[in-house]
């Protein structure tokens, strides 16, 4: 049996990648984010626009890839598949998460919007501050809780956390 020539193999590989890309509608963050904002009113405007778009498109079936950072064993890279508003599959750092393990069972895009909502009040003087960024396609791209630099109150570092949504794939 003859081995295929490298050019033919490269063409077949490229074709396979195109076919796989056409099977889902994946949206990536780069170039599609609203600018990073620091004022509560600008964050609130981006939040309202992204939430309105999400509510208009609200896909029935999608998969999110995100990174969760916190002082916890469940920090790391996550893949969560949502169908009809329910999390149906979870992967943590490439490993399936058993159904009886509660980690990330509610991590739908609606939950990310709930976490991002306090960012619309980013000017408050408390010890913690929520920041969020959104995509023009209508989903949360990042939400994080950090120490408020304007606050003099002490705060342990293990109270901070972040979610960075790397991609959202809508399945047809």
N, C-alpha and C positions, 0 to 999 in steps of 0.2 A: 504494500500500500504506500502510495506516495504521500509525503507530507505537503500540506498546502504552502504556497510561497508566502513570504512575510507580508507582501502587499495585499494579497487576497485575505489573509488572516486579519490584517489591520482593518480592511474594509468591512469584513464581517463583524468584527468587534465594534466598530463605529455604528454599524446598522443596528446591532443589538442594543447599544446604549440609547440610540434614538427611539427605538421601539419601547424600551422600558420607560423612558422619559415621557412618552406620549400616553402611557397607561395611567398616569396620575397627573393631577394639576398641582404641582409643588410650588410654593411661594417661599422664597428666601428673603432674608432681611436686607442684605446689602443693597444700598441705593434706593430702598423702598421705605425707609424709616422717616418719620417726622424728625426734624432736628432735635437734638438734646435740649431740653428746656430746664430752667431753674425756677421760673416764677409759677406760682400756683395757678394763675389765670391762664397762662399759655398751656400748662399741662392739662388743665380742665378742658380747654378747647379741643386739644388733640384727643383727650379721652372721649369726649362727647362724639366727635367725628368718627373715631375708630369703633366705638360701641354702636353707633347708628349703622355703620357699614356692616358690622358683624351681625346685627339683628336682621338686616336685609338679606344677607347671604346665608346665614346660619346653616352650614352644611350638615347633612344627616350623618355623614361618615367621614372621619378625618383622622390623621395620625400626626402627633406633634413630637418633635425631638427638642428636648430642652436640658439645660444644665441647672442643677439645684445646688446651691452652696450654703452651708450652715454647719453648726457644730452638732452633727448628728450622723449616725451610720448610713442614713439614706441619702446623704449628699452624693452627687455624682451625675452621670449622664443618664437621662431617662428617655424612653420611647413609650408614649401612651396612645393607644388607639381608642377612639370614641365613636360609638354608633348609636344613633337615636338618643343622644343625651346621656349615655351611660358609658363608663370606662369598661371596655371589653378585653383589653390586653395591656399588660405593663411589662416593660423590660428595664432593668437597672444595670447599668454598665455592661450591657450585652447579654445579661442573664434573665430568663423569665422569672417573674415574681409570682409565687403561688397565690391562688385566689383567696386563701385564708389569711394572708398577710395584708394588713390595712394600708400600707404605704401607698400614697398617691391615688387612692381609689376615687377621689373626687376631683382630680386635676383635669378638668375640662376647661375650655377657653372661658366659659362663664366664670369659673373660679378665679382665673387670672384677672379678669376684669374686677371682681370683688376685691382681690388683693391690691389692685392698682387704684381703686377709688380714693383711698386716703391721700394719694399723691396730689389730688386736686386741692388739698389744703396744705400744701408744702411749706407755707409761710408760718406755720404755728411754732411757738417757742419751746415745745416739749423736748425731752432728751432724745427721742427717736424721730426719724424722718423717713417717709416713703417717697421714692422716686420711681417714675415709670416712663417708658417710651412705647410708642405704638407704630404700627405699619400703616401705610396708606391703603392696604388691602383689608383693613379692619380687624386686626388682632393685636394683642399685647405682645410686644417684642422683648420687654425687660421690665421687671419690677424688683425693687430691692429696698430693704430696710437697713438704714445706717444710722450712726450717731449723728445727731444734728450739730453741725459745727457752730451754730449760734447759741447752743445751750451750754451752761456751765455745770449742769447736773452730771454726776458720775454715772457711767453706764458700762456694764460688763460687755466685752467684745463678743461673747457667745450669744448675744441677743440679736445680732445682725444676721441677715440672710439675703439671698438673691435667687431669682429665676431668670435665665436667659433662654428665650424660645428661639432656637436656631432655625427651625423650619416647621411648616405646617403643610401637610399634603392632604388635599381633598380627593377622596376616592369617588369615582363616578358610579 
